[in-house]
Amino acid sequence: MKLMMYIGNDLIEAIPLEEARIPKPGYVGQFKRNLKIKHRDLIRQHSKTPPEFLVVNPEKGALSAANN
């Protein structure tokens, strides 16, 4: 599984996730927070377009979208 961060149509970064830990509260959220901090300058440049996050299984396609 991967957590992918997009701004508009641009893929900013994709990070691997442990599939068994995804249902655990806060697991995905910690990565989203870290990505927002890491790319805060880029997010500011595109202030009208908030970042979007997508959890995907590369073998099966998109599973769920998690905004902000």
Backbone as XML, in Angstrom:
<?xml version="1.0"?>
<chain id="A" units="angstrom">
  <residue number="1" name="MET">
    <atom name="N" x="0.840" y="-1.171" z="0.000"/>
    <atom name="CA" x="0.000" y="0.000" z="0.000"/>
    <atom name="C" x="0.889" y="1.240" z="0.000"/>
  </residue>
  <residue number="2" name="LYS">
    <atom name="N" x="0.379" y="2.291" z="-0.599"/>
    <atom name="CA" x="1.117" y="3.556" z="-0.643"/>
    <atom name="C" x="0.181" y="4.712" z="-0.330"/>
  </residue>
  <residue number="3" name="LEU">
    <atom name="N" x="0.741" y="5.715" z="0.345"/>
    <atom name="CA" x="0.059" y="6.969" z="0.558"/>
    <atom name="C" x="0.650" y="7.945" z="-0.446"/>
  </residue>
  <residue number="4" name="MET">
    <atom name="N" x="-0.219" y="8.501" z="-1.284"/>
    <atom name="CA" x="0.238" y="9.409" z="-2.330"/>
    <atom name="C" x="-0.295" y="10.805" z="-2.043"/>
  </residue>
  <residue number="5" name="MET">
    <atom name="N" x="0.581" y="11.806" z="-2.172"/>
    <atom name="CA" x="0.198" y="13.192" z="-1.964"/>
    <atom name="C" x="0.212" y="13.909" z="-3.306"/>
  </residue>
  <residue number="6" name="TYR">
    <atom name="N" x="-0.908" y="14.554" z="-3.609"/>
    <atom name="CA" x="-1.055" y="15.316" z="-4.846"/>
    <atom name="C" x="-1.361" y="16.765" z="-4.518"/>
  </residue>
  <residue number="7" name="ILE">
    <atom name="N" x="-0.884" y="17.657" z="-5.353"/>
    <atom name="CA" x="-1.344" y="19.034" z="-5.368"/>
    <atom name="C" x="-1.803" y="19.274" z="-6.796"/>
  </residue>
  <residue number="8" name="GLY">
    <atom name="N" x="-3.101" y="19.484" z="-6.950"/>
    <atom name="CA" x="-3.676" y="19.547" z="-8.287"/>
    <atom name="C" x="-3.520" y="18.188" z="-8.949"/>
  </residue>
  <residue number="9" name="ASN">
    <atom name="N" x="-2.977" y="18.178" z="-10.143"/>
    <atom name="CA" x="-2.755" y="16.915" z="-10.854"/>
    <atom name="C" x="-1.339" y="16.385" z="-10.684"/>
  </residue>
  <residue number="10" name="ASP">
    <atom name="N" x="-0.540" y="17.057" z="-9.858"/>
    <atom name="CA" x="0.862" y="16.689" z="-9.706"/>
    <atom name="C" x="1.075" y="15.770" z="-8.510"/>
  </residue>
  <residue number="11" name="LEU">
    <atom name="N" x="1.686" y="14.629" z="-8.761"/>
    <atom name="CA" x="2.078" y="13.733" z="-7.678"/>
    <atom name="C" x="3.314" y="14.320" z="-7.019"/>
  </residue>
  <residue number="12" name="ILE">
    <atom name="N" x="3.221" y="14.606" z="-5.723"/>
    <atom name="CA" x="4.332" y="15.203" z="-4.995"/>
    <atom name="C" x="5.215" y="14.130" z="-4.396"/>
  </residue>
  <residue number="13" name="GLU">
    <atom name="N" x="4.597" y="13.154" z="-3.734"/>
    <atom name="CA" x="5.382" y="12.086" z="-3.110"/>
    <atom name="C" x="4.477" y="10.896" z="-2.818"/>
  </residue>
  <residue number="14" name="ALA">
    <atom name="N" x="5.048" y="9.700" z="-2.868"/>
    <atom name="CA" x="4.349" y="8.473" z="-2.502"/>
    <atom name="C" x="5.221" y="7.730" z="-1.501"/>
  </residue>
  <residue number="15" name="ILE">
    <atom name="N" x="4.606" y="7.308" z="-0.401"/>
    <atom name="CA" x="5.369" y="6.586" z="0.620"/>
    <atom name="C" x="4.691" y="5.251" z="0.911"/>
  </residue>
  <residue number="16" name="PRO">
    <atom name="N" x="5.477" y="4.221" z="1.193"/>
    <atom name="CA" x="4.901" y="2.908" z="1.475"/>
    <atom name="C" x="4.251" y="2.870" z="2.860"/>
  </residue>
  <residue number="17" name="LEU">
    <atom name="N" x="3.166" y="2.108" z="2.967"/>
    <atom name="CA" x="2.466" y="1.901" z="4.232"/>
    <atom name="C" x="2.404" y="0.412" z="4.531"/>
  </residue>
  <residue number="18" name="GLU">
    <atom name="N" x="2.332" y="0.090" z="5.818"/>
    <atom name="CA" x="2.118" y="-1.291" z="6.222"/>
    <atom name="C" x="0.620" y="-1.544" z="6.211"/>
  </residue>
  <residue number="19" name="GLU">
    <atom name="N" x="0.179" y="-2.432" z="5.360"/>
    <atom name="CA" x="-1.248" y="-2.663" z="5.166"/>
    <atom name="C" x="-1.967" y="-3.031" z="6.466"/>
  </residue>
  <residue number="20" name="ALA">
    <atom name="N" x="-1.354" y="-3.823" z="7.297"/>
    <atom name="CA" x="-1.990" y="-4.256" z="8.544"/>
    <atom name="C" x="-2.199" y="-3.113" z="9.529"/>
  </residue>
  <residue number="21" name="ARG">
    <atom name="N" x="-1.420" y="-2.039" z="9.403"/>
    <atom name="CA" x="-1.514" y="-0.926" z="10.348"/>
    <atom name="C" x="-2.428" y="0.202" z="9.871"/>
  </residue>
  <residue number="22" name="ILE">
    <atom name="N" x="-2.896" y="0.144" z="8.651"/>
    <atom name="CA" x="-3.740" y="1.212" z="8.113"/>
    <atom name="C" x="-5.008" y="1.435" z="8.949"/>
  </residue>
  <residue number="23" name="PRO">
    <atom name="N" x="-5.689" y="0.396" z="9.412"/>
    <atom name="CA" x="-6.900" y="0.640" z="10.212"/>
    <atom name="C" x="-6.620" y="1.244" z="11.605"/>
  </residue>
  <residue number="24" name="LYS">
    <atom name="N" x="-5.383" y="1.197" z="12.052"/>
    <atom name="CA" x="-5.037" y="1.728" z="13.373"/>
    <atom name="C" x="-5.196" y="3.254" z="13.378"/>
  </residue>
  <residue number="25" name="PRO">
    <atom name="N" x="-5.960" y="3.803" z="14.335"/>
    <atom name="CA" x="-6.157" y="5.256" z="14.382"/>
    <atom name="C" x="-4.832" y="6.017" z="14.456"/>
  </residue>
  <residue number="26" name="GLY">
    <atom name="N" x="-4.707" y="7.018" z="13.611"/>
    <atom name="CA" x="-3.521" y="7.866" z="13.624"/>
    <atom name="C" x="-2.369" y="7.397" z="12.759"/>
  </residue>
  <residue number="27" name="TYR">
    <atom name="N" x="-2.395" y="6.165" z="12.289"/>
    <atom name="CA" x="-1.262" y="5.654" z="11.507"/>
    <atom name="C" x="-1.090" y="6.437" z="10.205"/>
  </residue>
  <residue number="28" name="VAL">
    <atom name="N" x="-2.142" y="6.540" z="9.409"/>
    <atom name="CA" x="-2.053" y="7.266" z="8.142"/>
    <atom name="C" x="-1.918" y="8.760" z="8.412"/>
  </residue>
  <residue number="29" name="GLY">
    <atom name="N" x="-2.605" y="9.247" z="9.436"/>
    <atom name="CA" x="-2.565" y="10.662" z="9.778"/>
    <atom name="C" x="-1.174" y="11.181" z="10.077"/>
  </residue>
  <residue number="30" name="GLN">
    <atom name="N" x="-0.352" y="10.352" z="10.731"/>
    <atom name="CA" x="1.011" y="10.805" z="11.037"/>
    <atom name="C" x="1.821" y="11.034" z="9.775"/>
  </residue>
  <residue number="31" name="PHE">
    <atom name="N" x="1.612" y="10.214" z="8.767"/>
    <atom name="CA" x="2.324" y="10.392" z="7.504"/>
    <atom name="C" x="1.818" y="11.624" z="6.761"/>
  </residue>
  <residue number="32" name="LYS">
    <atom name="N" x="0.491" y="11.834" z="6.806"/>
    <atom name="CA" x="-0.077" y="13.021" z="6.159"/>
    <atom name="C" x="0.485" y="14.292" z="6.790"/>
  </residue>
  <residue number="33" name="ARG">
    <atom name="N" x="0.543" y="14.331" z="8.127"/>
    <atom name="CA" x="1.100" y="15.506" z="8.808"/>
    <atom name="C" x="2.551" y="15.725" z="8.414"/>
  </residue>
  <residue number="34" name="ASN">
    <atom name="N" x="3.334" y="14.657" z="8.393"/>
    <atom name="CA" x="4.750" y="14.777" z="8.037"/>
    <atom name="C" x="4.943" y="15.264" z="6.601"/>
  </residue>
  <residue number="35" name="LEU">
    <atom name="N" x="4.105" y="14.780" z="5.685"/>
    <atom name="CA" x="4.200" y="15.227" z="4.292"/>
    <atom name="C" x="3.819" y="16.700" z="4.167"/>
  </residue>
  <residue number="36" name="LYS">
    <atom name="N" x="2.792" y="17.128" z="4.909"/>
    <atom name="CA" x="2.401" y="18.538" z="4.869"/>
    <atom name="C" x="3.510" y="19.432" z="5.404"/>
  </residue>
  <residue number="37" name="ILE">
    <atom name="N" x="4.189" y="18.987" z="6.445"/>
    <atom name="CA" x="5.303" y="19.764" z="6.998"/>
    <atom name="C" x="6.475" y="19.790" z="6.014"/>
  </residue>
  <residue number="38" name="LYS">
    <atom name="N" x="6.804" y="18.641" z="5.475"/>
    <atom name="CA" x="7.939" y="18.527" z="4.555"/>
    <atom name="C" x="7.752" y="19.391" z="3.306"/>
  </residue>
  <residue number="39" name="HIS">
    <atom name="N" x="6.516" y="19.480" z="2.827"/>
    <atom name="CA" x="6.243" y="20.186" z="1.565"/>
    <atom name="C" x="5.456" y="21.476" z="1.793"/>
  </residue>
  <residue number="40" name="ARG">
    <atom name="N" x="5.593" y="22.082" z="2.976"/>
    <atom name="CA" x="4.792" y="23.274" z="3.300"/>
    <atom name="C" x="5.061" y="24.436" z="2.355"/>
  </residue>
  <residue number="41" name="ASP">
    <atom name="N" x="6.291" y="24.617" z="1.893"/>
    <atom name="CA" x="6.584" y="25.706" z="0.952"/>
    <atom name="C" x="5.847" y="25.499" z="-0.372"/>
  </residue>
  <residue number="42" name="LEU">
    <atom name="N" x="5.848" y="24.285" z="-0.845"/>
    <atom name="CA" x="5.144" y="23.963" z="-2.087"/>
    <atom name="C" x="3.638" y="24.153" z="-1.908"/>
  </residue>
  <residue number="43" name="ILE">
    <atom name="N" x="3.113" y="23.771" z="-0.753"/>
    <atom name="CA" x="1.691" y="23.948" z="-0.474"/>
    <atom name="C" x="1.335" y="25.430" z="-0.448"/>
  </residue>
  <residue number="44" name="ARG">
    <atom name="N" x="2.189" y="26.248" z="0.140"/>
    <atom name="CA" x="1.952" y="27.696" z="0.177"/>
    <atom name="C" x="1.929" y="28.306" z="-1.220"/>
  </residue>
  <residue number="45" name="GLN">
    <atom name="N" x="2.798" y="27.815" z="-2.098"/>
    <atom name="CA" x="2.845" y="28.326" z="-3.469"/>
    <atom name="C" x="1.527" y="28.066" z="-4.197"/>
  </residue>
  <residue number="46" name="HIS">
    <atom name="N" x="0.858" y="26.985" z="-3.841"/>
    <atom name="CA" x="-0.403" y="26.588" z="-4.471"/>
    <atom name="C" x="-1.529" y="26.715" z="-3.454"/>
  </residue>
  <residue number="47" name="SER">
    <atom name="N" x="-1.589" y="27.865" z="-2.787"/>
    <atom name="CA" x="-2.510" y="28.044" z="-1.667"/>
    <atom name="C" x="-3.979" y="27.845" z="-2.037"/>
  </residue>
  <residue number="48" name="LYS">
    <atom name="N" x="-4.325" y="28.013" z="-3.292"/>
    <atom name="CA" x="-5.719" y="27.823" z="-3.704"/>
    <atom name="C" x="-6.067" y="26.352" z="-3.889"/>
  </residue>
  <residue number="49" name="THR">
    <atom name="N" x="-5.055" y="25.508" z="-3.967"/>
    <atom name="CA" x="-5.271" y="24.084" z="-4.169"/>
    <atom name="C" x="-4.707" y="23.313" z="-2.974"/>
  </residue>
  <residue number="50" name="PRO">
    <atom name="N" x="-5.570" y="22.828" z="-2.076"/>
    <atom name="CA" x="-5.059" y="22.086" z="-0.923"/>
    <atom name="C" x="-4.508" y="20.722" z="-1.362"/>
  </residue>
  <residue number="51" name="PRO">
    <atom name="N" x="-3.583" y="20.173" z="-0.599"/>
    <atom name="CA" x="-3.062" y="18.851" z="-0.959"/>
    <atom name="C" x="-4.147" y="17.787" z="-0.801"/>
  </residue>
  <residue number="52" name="GLU">
    <atom name="N" x="-4.076" y="16.785" z="-1.634"/>
    <atom name="CA" x="-4.989" y="15.651" z="-1.551"/>
    <atom name="C" x="-4.160" y="14.403" z="-1.322"/>
  </residue>
  <residue number="53" name="PHE">
    <atom name="N" x="-4.732" y="13.458" z="-0.576"/>
    <atom name="CA" x="-4.041" y="12.225" z="-0.243"/>
    <atom name="C" x="-4.869" y="11.042" z="-0.719"/>
  </residue>
  <residue number="54" name="LEU">
    <atom name="N" x="-4.179" y="10.044" z="-1.208"/>
    <atom name="CA" x="-4.827" y="8.847" z="-1.725"/>
    <atom name="C" x="-4.057" y="7.636" z="-1.221"/>
  </residue>
  <residue number="55" name="VAL">
    <atom name="N" x="-4.783" y="6.660" z="-0.688"/>
    <atom name="CA" x="-4.166" y="5.402" z="-0.277"/>
    <atom name="C" x="-4.457" y="4.397" z="-1.379"/>
  </residue>
  <residue number="56" name="VAL">
    <atom name="N" x="-3.411" y="3.827" z="-1.951"/>
    <atom name="CA" x="-3.585" y="2.896" z="-3.067"/>
    <atom name="C" x="-2.797" y="1.613" z="-2.850"/>
  </residue>
  <residue number="57" name="ASN">
    <atom name="N" x="-3.308" y="0.589" z="-3.446"/>
    <atom name="CA" x="-2.590" y="-0.663" z="-3.558"/>
    <atom name="C" x="-2.118" y="-0.701" z="-5.008"/>
  </residue>
  <residue number="58" name="PRO">
    <atom name="N" x="-0.825" y="-0.551" z="-5.254"/>
    <atom name="CA" x="-0.328" y="-0.469" z="-6.635"/>
    <atom name="C" x="-0.781" y="-1.624" z="-7.521"/>
  </residue>
  <residue number="59" name="GLU">
    <atom name="N" x="-1.079" y="-2.757" z="-6.919"/>
    <atom name="CA" x="-1.508" y="-3.903" z="-7.713"/>
    <atom name="C" x="-2.997" y="-3.881" z="-8.020"/>
  </residue>
  <residue number="60" name="LYS">
    <atom name="N" x="-3.788" y="-3.161" z="-7.194"/>
    <atom name="CA" x="-5.230" y="-3.190" z="-7.359"/>
    <atom name="C" x="-5.851" y="-1.851" z="-7.700"/>
  </residue>
  <residue number="61" name="GLY">
    <atom name="N" x="-5.087" y="-0.742" z="-7.667"/>
    <atom name="CA" x="-5.629" y="0.567" z="-7.964"/>
    <atom name="C" x="-6.031" y="1.310" z="-6.716"/>
  </residue>
  <residue number="62" name="ALA">
    <atom name="N" x="-6.780" y="2.370" z="-6.874"/>
    <atom name="CA" x="-7.144" y="3.243" z="-5.752"/>
    <atom name="C" x="-8.108" y="2.574" z="-4.793"/>
  </residue>
  <residue number="63" name="LEU">
    <atom name="N" x="-7.878" y="2.770" z="-3.484"/>
    <atom name="CA" x="-8.763" y="2.229" z="-2.464"/>
    <atom name="C" x="-9.583" y="3.310" z="-1.789"/>
  </residue>
  <residue number="64" name="SER">
    <atom name="N" x="-8.938" y="4.389" z="-1.345"/>
    <atom name="CA" x="-9.683" y="5.423" z="-0.640"/>
    <atom name="C" x="-8.980" y="6.755" z="-0.771"/>
  </residue>
  <residue number="65" name="ALA">
    <atom name="N" x="-9.751" y="7.802" z="-0.701"/>
    <atom name="CA" x="-9.202" y="9.152" z="-0.723"/>
    <atom name="C" x="-9.369" y="9.768" z="0.653"/>
  </residue>
  <residue number="66" name="ALA">
    <atom name="N" x="-8.361" y="10.479" z="1.101"/>
    <atom name="CA" x="-8.404" y="11.145" z="2.403"/>
    <atom name="C" x="-7.952" y="12.582" z="2.216"/>
  </residue>
  <residue number="67" name="ASN">
    <atom name="N" x="-8.891" y="13.501" z="2.206"/>
    <atom name="CA" x="-8.558" y="14.914" z="2.039"/>
    <atom name="C" x="-8.131" y="15.507" z="3.353"/>
  </residue>
  <residue number="68" name="ASN">
    <atom name="N" x="-7.044" y="16.311" z="3.257"/>
    <atom name="CA" x="-6.483" y="17.025" z="4.406"/>
    <atom name="C" x="-6.285" y="16.064" z="5.500"/>
  </residue>
</chain>
